[in-house]
């Protein structure tokens, strides 16, 4: 779960830039929060990302425990091109990890959360994020 400052802005990023699908949303007026669940498919076959918006809160401190979310992609180079074309922020271009051969890249969502794109071992296929 990620706490976000603007739920629609975050939904737009994860759907438009990273190609996820908005699976469902819910509102809790009594406790003043909204939820959105996104992914590349539904549980239990696929993992889901939960976004939480606490009403009236527009920004959070990252803290020292959070590192990043990691997504496996068929082709990190194509995924970076897709993110850029959709207006997303690439903070590390695709390339081998230092001291290794695994190809990775990093993007940042609108709230500053880092997302690592890790090229799957089966290699490039020009398929970007899906």
C-alpha positions as CSV (number, residue, x, y, z in Angstrom):
1,X,0.0,0.0,0.0
2,X,1.2,3.5,-0.9
3,X,-0.3,6.6,0.6
4,X,-0.7,9.2,-2.1
5,X,-1.5,13.0,-2.0
6,X,-3.8,13.0,-5.1
7,X,-5.6,9.8,-5.9
8,X,-6.6,10.6,-9.4
9,X,-3.1,11.8,-10.3
10,X,-1.7,8.6,-9.0
11,X,-4.3,6.4,-10.8
12,X,-3.4,8.3,-14.0
13,X,0.3,7.6,-13.6
14,X,-0.1,3.9,-12.8
15,X,-2.6,3.3,-15.6
16,X,-1.4,5.7,-18.3
17,X,2.4,5.6,-17.7
18,X,2.9,2.1,-16.3
19,X,0.0,0.4,-18.1
20,X,-1.8,-1.0,-15.1
21,X,-5.5,-1.4,-14.9
22,X,-7.7,0.2,-12.3
23,X,-9.3,-2.9,-10.7
24,X,-11.6,-1.3,-8.1
25,X,-12.0,1.7,-5.8
26,X,-13.8,2.3,-2.6
27,X,-14.6,5.3,-0.4
28,X,-14.8,5.4,3.4
29,X,-16.5,8.7,4.4
30,X,-16.7,7.8,8.1
31,X,-12.8,7.6,8.3
32,X,-12.2,10.0,5.4
33,X,-10.1,7.9,3.0
34,X,-10.3,6.5,-0.5
35,X,-8.7,3.4,-1.9
36,X,-7.8,2.3,-5.4
37,X,-6.4,-1.1,-6.4
38,X,-4.4,-1.4,-9.6
39,X,-2.5,-4.2,-11.3
40,X,-1.7,-6.1,-14.5
41,X,-4.5,-8.5,-13.5
42,X,-6.5,-9.5,-10.5
43,X,-5.6,-11.5,-7.4
44,X,-4.7,-14.3,-6.9
45,X,-3.0,-14.6,-10.3
46,X,-1.4,-11.2,-10.2
47,X,-0.2,-8.9,-7.4
48,X,-2.2,-5.7,-6.8
49,X,-1.0,-2.3,-5.7
50,X,-3.2,-0.5,-3.2
51,X,-3.2,3.3,-3.2
52,X,-4.6,5.1,-0.2
53,X,-5.7,8.7,-0.1
54,X,-6.4,10.1,3.3
55,X,-8.7,13.1,2.7
56,X,-7.0,16.4,3.3
57,X,-3.5,15.1,3.1
58,X,-1.6,16.1,0.0
59,X,2.0,15.0,0.8
60,X,3.9,12.4,2.9
61,X,7.4,12.0,4.1
62,X,9.1,9.0,2.5
63,X,10.8,7.7,5.6
64,X,13.9,5.6,5.8
65,X,12.3,2.2,5.6
66,X,10.8,2.5,2.1
67,X,13.1,1.5,-0.8
68,X,11.2,1.0,-4.0
69,X,8.6,-1.2,-5.8
70,X,10.0,-3.6,-8.4
71,X,8.2,-4.6,-11.6
72,X,9.4,-7.3,-13.9
73,X,9.3,-6.3,-17.6
74,X,10.1,-8.2,-20.8
75,X,12.4,-5.4,-22.1
76,X,13.6,-2.6,-19.8
77,X,14.8,-0.4,-22.7
78,X,11.3,-0.6,-24.4
79,X,9.7,0.1,-21.0
80,X,11.7,3.2,-20.5
81,X,10.8,4.5,-23.9
82,X,7.1,3.8,-23.1
83,X,7.3,5.6,-19.8
84,X,8.9,8.6,-21.5
85,X,6.4,8.7,-24.3
86,X,3.6,8.8,-21.7
87,X,5.2,11.7,-19.9
88,X,6.7,9.7,-17.0
89,X,9.9,10.6,-15.1
90,X,12.8,8.2,-15.7
91,X,15.4,8.6,-13.0
92,X,17.8,5.9,-14.2
93,X,18.0,4.9,-17.8
94,X,17.9,1.2,-18.7
95,X,21.2,-0.6,-18.4
96,X,23.1,-3.3,-16.5
97,X,23.1,-3.1,-12.7
98,X,26.5,-2.1,-11.4
99,X,28.7,-5.2,-11.1
100,X,26.2,-7.5,-12.9
101,X,24.3,-8.2,-16.1
102,X,20.7,-7.8,-15.0
103,X,19.2,-4.8,-16.9
104,X,17.3,-2.4,-14.7
105,X,15.8,1.1,-14.9
106,X,14.1,3.4,-12.4
107,X,11.1,5.7,-12.7
108,X,9.4,7.9,-10.1
109,X,5.7,8.3,-9.6
110,X,4.0,11.7,-8.9
111,X,4.4,11.2,-5.1
112,X,8.1,10.5,-5.4
113,X,7.9,6.7,-5.0
114,X,10.7,4.9,-6.9
115,X,9.8,2.0,-9.2
116,X,12.5,-0.3,-10.4
117,X,11.9,-2.0,-13.8
118,X,13.8,-5.3,-13.9
119,X,14.3,-7.0,-17.3
120,X,13.2,-10.6,-17.0
121,X,15.8,-13.2,-17.6
122,X,14.2,-14.4,-20.8
123,X,15.4,-11.1,-22.3
124,X,14.3,-8.4,-24.6
125,X,11.3,-8.7,-26.8
126,X,10.4,-5.0,-27.4
127,X,7.3,-5.3,-25.2
128,X,7.8,-2.6,-22.7
129,X,5.7,-2.8,-19.5
130,X,3.4,-5.7,-20.3
